[in-house]
Amino acid sequence: MPADTSASQSSEKSFPFIQHHGAVKGVTGSCHQLWLTPEDSLLIDCGLFQGAETSGGGDAGADALAVQFSIDSVRALIATHVHIDHIGRLPWLVAAGFKQPIHCTEPSALLMPTVLEDAFLVGIKRDKALADRFVQQVGKHLVGHRYKQWVTLVERADLICRIRFQRAGHILGSAYIECDINYPKEKRSRRIVFSGDLGAPHAPMLPAPKPPWGADIVVLESTYGNRLHENRHTRRARFQKVLESALADGGTVIIPAFSIGRTQELLYELEDIITTQAKKNAQKSPWHDLPIILDAPLATRFTKLYRQLKPWWAQEALKRVTQGRKPLGFEQLLTVETHAQHQAMVNRLAHTRQPAIVITGSGMCNAGRVVNYLKAMLGDSRHNVVFVGYQAQGTPGRAIQQYGPQGGYVELDGERYPIKASVYTLGGYSAHADQKGLVGFITGMRHGPQEVRLVHGDQAAKAELATVLQAQSAKKGREVSIIIPTE
């Protein structure tokens, strides 16, 4: 595979071209600079790095978050969605002097202030007044757009650039970006698509993404480029079976989950299991009166926002609401708000035989309240950890996932904790498209791209996806250059 060298040879490149400032050595830190002219560029996402992942040049990572590239040419930031690995470095971007518009979808514009406030309080300083001022400052530049609507960003005699947001099916408000770039004087144009994070088909709350009509270049995520997800019916049945088996131990099932998207999807599935079991035989069901505990203040806030964003739900979810059901606010759902309540809940569940399901963050176990649950419960075989999302290299989640079944240990806050709790991984609950979905996104276009740049994935995932993409494109009689950028 050819390596991308645009960052070091920008003066020799023809325009447009793309520089990658993140998501090239793993799945986090998404940040791509689309150069339109030597003086004009767009930034697509500006996310946090997690675990051991870094930027292509290695100068930015989880412990080195300052923006290392010049932003003088950047005319706008375009956010594909509000996950922290896509917009979490915005505080550092603003600190570098960024004052340009921030474009996103309407739902993302409603969700983003809460994400940014948390990113500021966790990553910069625990000062609520200062965080509020930062969010207000960003809010002045935040512009929400409808899906499918073309938005003109630059219009001059020598350059016209417009973008369009299309549903990505990853979380509420997520989008892939179509960029149309026209050079009137040169009588040429290019269409470039940035996939952002594409969702899996048949996600319970969101419509599945549809491929664009066409593109010249696609920057494609590859998180699960070497995996196939089980179908929704199978994964639901497996999810229920795993939980019922775990609950029979009389312990707690800990589900680490990100605050936006995954948490709401899990609540939606749990409400359906409870409702279905109640119709069969409520009194004999292990789900009768089982507490579902949401111990994540940020996730609780986002769940409330999700309820306000029903116009963007899938038809299936809206149908449940019309039937009088509450997919995100059912009777057995308990929320834990304060730190004192959290400590009391951890102590109670660790020392009683009351079965419970706890959804808490962070999703990769590298911060947040999940760490306290793990410290208290990993050493007890009654308890269980169920992973439903990707665990990046270098995170405690990856270590538990990898070494837990072997009876190993994990380091939490510098101390070793033996893993005696059962560990399960349910890959079918990923909010990312699998290999089939990613390939379909490319081959499903009427006008296929000449170039696909694979980012946002482990090396093995990118390599296998590249091979399959090449083969499937050849079957359609298309020639495509697959590039795996290194910086």
N, C-alpha and C positions, 0 to 999 in steps of 0.2 A: 504494500500500500504506500502511495506517496505521502510524505509528511507535509503539513502546511507550514510555510515559512513566511507568511505575509507580515507577521509582526516585525521581522527584521529586514524585510525588503519592500516596505510600503512605497518607497519612492519609485520603485520599478514596476509596480502593479498598475494594471489598467483598472478603471473604476466601472462598477462598484466592486469592492472586495471586502472580505470579512476577517476581523481579528478576534481571537478568542482569549478572553481574560479569565476564564474559569470553566469548570465542568469538562476539562480535557484530561484530568488525572483523577477521574472518579465521577460521582454523580451529583456533587454539590458545588456551590459557588458559581452558579450559572450567570454568565456575563459575556455578551457578544457585541462587538462594535462593528456596525455596518458603515463602511466608508463610501460616501456618495461622490465626493470630490476631495482634493487635497485639503480643503478647508471645511468640509461639511461631513458630519457623521451622525449616526443614531446609535443609542445604546439600548440593546434588548436585554432586559433584566440586569440586576446587580445584587447577587445573592451571597449569603454567608457560606463559608466552607465549614464542613463538619468532620470530626474525627481526624484522620491523618491526611486528608485530601488537601491539595494546594492548587494554585494556579499553574499554568503551563510552565512558566519560568521558575516556579517555586518561591517567588518573592511574596506571595500572599497565601495565607492559610488561616486556620482557626485561631491562631495566636498572633497573626499579623494581618490586620484587616484594613489598614490604610489603603486608599486607592493609589496604586503605583503608576498609573498611566495618565497622560494628559487628557483633560476634558475640555480643552479650549474649543475643539471642533464640534463637540456634541450639541446638537440642536434640540434633542428631546430624549427622554427615557421612555421606553415602551415596556410595560410590565405584562408578561403573559398571564401571571396569576400571583396570589399573595402569599404563597408559601415562603418561609424565611430563607430557604436556599435559592430563592429567586429575587427577593427584594430586601433581604435582611441587612445588606451593606449600605442601604440608603442613608443612614446617619453619617457614615464615613464619606459618602459621595457629596452630601450637603456640606460637610466639614471641609471638603476639598474645593468648595466654591460653586457647586452646581445650583443654578437658579432657573433652569429651563423647564418647559412643560413636562408633566408625567402623564402619559396616556395609558388608559386601561379600559376594561369593560365597566358598565354601570354597577354590577354587583361587586366587582373588585374595588371600585371606588368607595363603596360603603364598608367593605371589610378592612381595607388597608389601614385606616387610622389606628384601629385596635392592634393590628400586627406591628405597626411601627412604634407605637407606644411601648409595647412589650419588648421589642428589639432594643429600644433605647434604654429602658429600665434595667434590662438584663446585661446588655453589652457595653453601655456607656456609663450611666450613673443612676443609682436609685434615688432620683429626685423627681417627684411627680410634677412639680411646677415647671421644671426645666424640660421634662418630657412633653408636657402639654404645649409649651412654646415651640418645640421642635415639630410636633404634629401639626400645629396651626400653620407654621411656616411652610411645611410640605403641602398642606391642604390648599394653599393659595395657588399651587402649581398643578394640582391634581385635576385631571379631566376624564370623566367617565363617558364611554361611548356605547351605543347599541351594537349588538352583533350584526354583521353583514353590511355595515354602513361604511362607505369609503370616507376617509378623513385625509385632507390635504395638509401635509406638514411643511412642504417647501414648494413655492411656485415662483419661478424666475424664468427669464428668457433662456437660460442655459440648463435649467434643472427643474423638473417637477417630480415630487415624491409624495406618494399617498399610501396609506395603510388601511387594512381592514381586519377586524377581529372576527374569528370564526370559532364556534364551540369546540372545545378540546375534550370535554367530558371527564376532566381530572378532579377538580373541585368546583364548587359554585364560583362562577365568574371566570374560570380558566378559559384560555383562548390560544389558538395558534395564530400567527401573524402573517398576513400576506402583504408584502411590500412591492409596490409598483414603482419603478424608477425609470424616468423618461429623460433623455437628453435631446431636446428639440433641435438644437443646432447640428448635432451629429446624426439625427434621424435614427436613433436606436433606443431600445428600451429593454429592461430586464425585470423579471418577477422573481423575488426571493421569498421563500417561506421559512419561518422559524417555528418549529413544532411546539416549543415550550414543552410541557409534560402532557402527553396524550393519555387519555383515560382508557380503561379496559371496556370492552363492549358489555352491555347489559348491566352497567352499574345501577344500583337500585334507585338512586335519586336524580340522576342526570342523563340527558340524551347522549347517545354514543356519538363520537366525532365522525364526520364524513370527510373523505379526502377532498382537497381543493380540485378545481378543474384542471389546473396545470401550474407548472413552475419551471424556471430555468435552473435554480439552485435551491436545495432544501437543506436546512440545518436540522438534523433529526436526533431526538433523544434516543438512547439505546439501553436504558436501565435494565430491561428484561429482554435484551436482544438475543439471548441464548436460552430462553425459557418459554414454555407454553403454560398458560393458566388453565386450571380446571374450570368447567362451566359453572354458571351461577347456582344451578340446582344442586350439583354435586358438592360445591364448596359450602353451601348453606347447610346441607346434611352433615358434612364433615365437621363444620364449625359447631353444630349442635351436639354431635357425638363426642367431640373432644371436650366440650364444656361439661356435658353430663358425666363423663368419665372422671374428669377432674373434680367435679363437685361431690362425687361419691366418696372422695377422700376426706371430706369434712373440712376442707381448707379453702383458701382464697385463690381465685384465678386472677392473676395480674395480666392485664393487656396494655402494654405500652402503646400509646397512639398519639399522633400529632393532633394538635388542637383543631385544625381546620381540615375538613374533608373526611379523614378516616374515622374520627370520633363520631361524627354525625351518621356515617354509613353504618358503623357498628350498632349505634343506638337504634337505627331504622331496622336492622336485621334482628336485633334482640326483641324489639317490640313485636315483630311479626312471629317470632318463635313463641313468645309468651301468649300472644293472641291465639295462635293455632293450637297450642297445647291446651289452653283454657277451653276451647271448643270441644276437644276430645274428652278429657276427663280432668278437670282442674284439681280435684282433691288428691289424686294419685300422681300428679305430675311433679317431678323434681323442681319444676319452675314455679310452682305455686308459692307465692310470697317470697321468692328468692330476691334479695336486694341486688339491684344493679347500681353500683356506686360510681358516680362521675366525680373523681377527686382531681379536678384540674380547673381552677378559676378561669383561665383563659379559654379553655374549651367550652366552659359553661357560657361565657359571654358570646362565643361564636355560635353556639347552638341556638341561643336566643336570636342572634342576627340571621341565622339560617331560617328560622321560623318566619322572620319578616320578609325573606326573599323567596316566598313561594312562587311568584310568577316565573322563576327560572328553574323550578323543579320539573322533573319528568312527569309525564301524564299518569304513570302508575302511582307515584307518590301523591299527586293531587287527588286521585280517586280515593285513596285511603282517607284523606282528610274529609272528603265529602261524605264518607261513610261514618263519620263521627270519631274516627281513630286519631290518636295523637302520636305520630311516629317519632317525634323528638321530645315528647313530654308525657310519657306514660306513668301510670300510678306507682310502679315498682322502682322508678328511677329516683335515686337520692343524690343530691348534690352536696359536696363538701366545700365550703367557702374559705373559712379562716384557717390560719396555720395551727391554731390550738385544736380546732375540730379535726384537722388532718392528723395531728399527732395522736389524738384520742382514738381515731379510726384505725390507724396502723397498730396501736397497742392492743385494741380490742380484737381485731381480726387475727393478730399474731398469737393470741393467747386463748382463743375460744375455738370451739369446733363448729362454729356457724359458717356454713358455706356462703360465699359471696363472690360476685364478679366485680372487679375494680378496673375501670378504665382511667388511665392517668398518663401524664407526660413526664419527660419528653419521649417521643417515639423511638429514639435510639438509645435511651437510658443514660444519656451523657449529662443530664441535668434534670431539675424539677423534682416533683414529689415522688415519682416512681423510684428514685434512688433510696428513699427511706423505706418503702415497701420491700425492695430487694434486700436491703441490709437486714431487715427484720425477718424475712421469710425464706430467703434462698437456702438456708441451712436446714430447713424442715421439709421432709418428703411429703407432707400433707398438702403443701402448696404447689402451685403450678404457674408457669409463665407461658403465655401464648403470644407469639409474634405474628402480626398480620401485615407487616410492612418491611420494606428494605432496611437492612442494617449496614451502614457504611463501614468500611475497613477502619480499624482504630477506635471504634466506639465500644462501650461496654455491652451494648446490645449484640454486636457481632460476636464478642467473646463468649457471652452466655449462650448464644445460638450455636456456636462452634464447639465449645468445651463442656457445656452443660450435660449433654447426653453421655459424655465420657466420665462424668463425676469430677470434673475439673473445678477451677475456681475463676473468679473475676475480681479485678481491682476496682474498688469504688472509693473515691476520695483518699487514694493512697494506701488503702488497707485491703488485704486479701479476704474474700468471702467464699467458702466452699459452696458448690452448687449441688444440693441434694434434692431440690424441688424438680419436678418434671418440667421439661421444656418442649414446647410444640411450635412448629412453624407452619402457618397456613398461607402459602404463596398465592392462592386464588383470591385473596382479599386485597391484592395490590391495587392501588389506584392508577397504576401505570399500564399501558398497553403491553401485551406480550409480543413475542417475535412475530406471530401471525398478524397481529394488529398493526405493528410497525411496518411490516412488508406490505400489507394491504393499503396502508396510507400512501405509499409510494406507487405501487403498481395499479392502484385504483384510480389514479389520475388519467384524464383523457389525454393530456399533454404531459408526458413524463419528463422529469428533470434530466439535464445532462450531467449534473453533479449533485451528489449527496454527501454531506459532511456529518459524520457520526460523532456526537458528543454525549455528555451526561450518562456515562456507563463505565463499568469496569472494562479492562482491556479484553478479557475473554468474551464478554458480551458483545463488544464492538466488532471483534474479529469474526465471530460466528455470524453476526447479523450482516456484515459486509459480504461474506461468502454467499449467504442465502439471497440477499438482495441482488447480487450480481447474476446469480443463476435464474431467479424469477424474472428479472428484467430481460434477460436473454430469451427466455421462453416467449416473451411478448414482442420479441424482435427489437428491443430497445438497447441502445448503448448508453451506459451510465458510468461515470467515473466516481468511485467510492473513495472518499478521503477521510482518514482518521487524523485530525489535527493533533499536533503535539504542543502547540502554544498559540 
